[in-house]
Each structure stands twice: as C-alpha cells, then as structure tokens.
Amino acid sequence: MAPRPEPPTAADRPQDTLVIDPVRLHIVNRIAADTLLAGDFHFKGGLLLQGSLHGQGEVAGRLVVWHGARLVGRFRVLGDLYVFGALGHPAESEDEVDDQTEIECQGTAYVASTGVSTGTLIAAKLRMYDGATLQGPFRTLRASRALPVLHGS
C-alpha cells in the first residue's frame, strides 16, 4: 500500500505577489514610522503611510498603509488603496467594529495577508489576499458616486 500524500500547507500554495514601486505609483507624500498626525488632510499625489494618521481628508492618488501603520477616521482615496497595516482602531474582540472609521476608495482596495480593517471600507473593487481580515463592513462604491476616469494621450 502506497503512503498517503500529505495535505497541502499554506507554504505549498501559490502565493500572490504585490509589488509597490513608489515612483511608478506616483507616491510623493510620506508619513514616517513612529509619527502620529491628527487633523484634516489633503494630499496631492499618492501617500505612503508608515506611521499613524487620524482625522479626515482626501488622498488625490494611491494610498499605501504599510506594515505597522494605522489609518483612523474618514478618508477618501482617489486612486487604489493598499492595506498591509490597519484601518480603524484596534478591536478588543473579533466582532468589534470601529464606527468612527470609514475609508472610501475610488479604485481597487487591496488588503494583504497582514492587513486588518475594523472600520467601514467602501471601494469600487476589492482584492483580498489569503489571511487578510475584514472585521468591519465592506460596501461596493456605486458608479454614480465614482469620479470619472480621464485618460490622457
């Protein structure tokens, strides 16, 4: 009798790769690790968030929430959103939701395996990677609320 093959593990499954190139993605703003900013913000161009950003505002470009970073409040992202860190306050339990955090993404929201969202996430499209956590609600952005996409020649 032949030995039974072992069931596949997470390491055996093909892994998705997400490459972040700040130059190609036009990320021109950065909030460094161990930095906490609170207030109203409007970023022209993409933002790399490595620290904590609390408040409300808009990112006129792509937003990357890095490992260990946290975004809390009401923000509108006019490009794609990449979540490696956290959206919303930390939850005490698996059922807890952050009612104060609502992130609207006009593009695609990518939630990596390390990404956690306890707030409301609204996006035109959602791409979740194995291990990502959405504790808060997700809603699809309706086409009527989406901004028009202009293609330059």
Protein Blocks (a to p, Z undefined) as FASTA:
>chain_A
ZZddddddfklpccddddddfklnopabdcdehiacedddddedjdddfbdcedddddeb
dddddehiacedjdddfbdcddfbbgdjddfbfkbccfkbccddfbdcdddfkbccfbdc
ddfbdcddehiacfbccddddfklpccddddZZ
